[in-house]
């Protein structure tokens, strides 16, 4: 069973920063592609940042230059550093692990990020 445990959400003012973390096992980080999605009410989840098992990174255009995804193999975590946050970044953020061989997806429980003054 793949476990993904997220932390770090909360309320922040526009222009502020938050860091989300996703704890999992070392095996998952080595063989799964890891990503962060967000979900706006009434819409599908949106892929915002992805880091492959080999370290390749992709971002949604609207977060490029503001968000940074990284993984720490020593701590078995994947993080999303979010800077210059905007009210439109308000959403529930989810950690995702994707196995490309078996096309399997696993999700964390989600963490709320609210950007408001």
C-alpha positions in Angstrom: 0.0 0.0 0.0 1.4 3.4 -1.0 1.1 6.0 1.7 1.4 9.7 1.0 1.1 12.1 3.9 0.9 15.8 3.2 1.5 18.7 5.5 2.1 22.4 5.3 -1.1 24.0 4.0 -2.8 27.0 5.6 -3.8 30.6 5.2 -1.4 33.1 3.8 -1.6 36.7 2.5 -1.2 37.5 -1.2 2.5 37.6 -2.0 3.4 35.2 0.8 4.9 31.8 0.7 4.1 28.3 1.9 5.9 25.0 1.7 4.0 21.7 1.2 5.6 18.4 2.1 4.6 14.9 1.1 6.1 12.0 3.1 6.3 8.6 1.6 8.8 5.7 1.4 12.1 5.6 -0.2 11.0 2.9 -2.6 8.2 5.1 -3.9 10.5 8.0 -4.5 13.0 5.8 -6.4 10.5 4.2 -8.8 7.4 6.5 -9.0 6.9 9.8 -10.7 5.8 12.3 -8.1 3.6 15.3 -8.6 1.5 18.0 -7.0 -2.1 18.6 -8.2 -4.6 21.1 -7.0 -8.4 21.0 -7.1 -10.7 23.9 -7.5 -14.4 23.4 -6.5 -16.4 22.2 -9.5 -13.3 21.5 -11.6 -11.0 18.6 -12.3 -7.7 18.3 -10.5 -5.0 20.3 -12.2 -1.4 19.1 -12.5 0.9 21.9 -11.3 4.3 20.3 -10.9 5.9 16.9 -11.5 9.2 15.4 -10.8 10.1 12.0 -12.4 11.9 9.2 -10.8 14.9 10.3 -12.8 14.6 13.9 -11.6 13.1 15.6 -14.7 10.8 18.4 -13.7 7.7 20.0 -15.4 5.5 22.9 -14.2 2.1 24.3 -15.2 2.8 27.6 -17.0 0.9 29.7 -14.4 3.2 28.6 -11.6 6.5 28.7 -13.4 9.0 30.9 -11.6 6.8 30.9 -8.4 6.6 27.2 -7.4 9.5 24.8 -7.0 9.1 21.0 -6.7 11.9 19.0 -5.1 12.5 15.6 -3.5 14.7 14.7 -0.6 15.8 11.1 -0.8 17.3 11.2 2.7 14.0 12.3 4.3 11.7 10.4 1.8 9.8 13.6 1.0 8.6 15.6 -1.9 8.1 19.3 -1.4 6.4 22.1 -3.2 7.8 25.6 -2.3 5.2 28.2 -3.3 6.2 31.8 -3.4 4.4 35.0 -4.6 1.1 33.3 -3.9 -2.0 34.8 -5.4 -5.7 34.5 -4.4 -6.3 32.3 -7.5 -3.8 29.7 -6.0 -6.5 29.0 -3.4 -7.3 25.3 -3.7 -6.9 21.9 -2.1 -3.4 20.6 -3.0 -2.7 16.9 -3.4 0.4 14.8 -3.6 0.4 12.1 -6.3 2.6 9.1 -7.0 2.3 7.6 -10.5 3.7 4.2 -11.6 4.2 4.5 -15.3 4.7 0.8 -15.8 1.3 -0.2 -14.3 -0.4 3.2 -14.9 -1.4 3.4 -11.2 -2.0 6.5 -9.2 -2.0 7.1 -5.5 -3.1 10.2 -3.7 -2.5 12.0 -0.4 -5.4 13.2 1.7 -5.1 16.8 0.4 -4.2 20.0 2.2 -6.0 23.3 1.9 -4.1 26.4 0.8 -6.0 29.7 1.2 -4.5 32.9 -0.1 -6.4 35.9 1.2 -5.9 39.2 2.9 
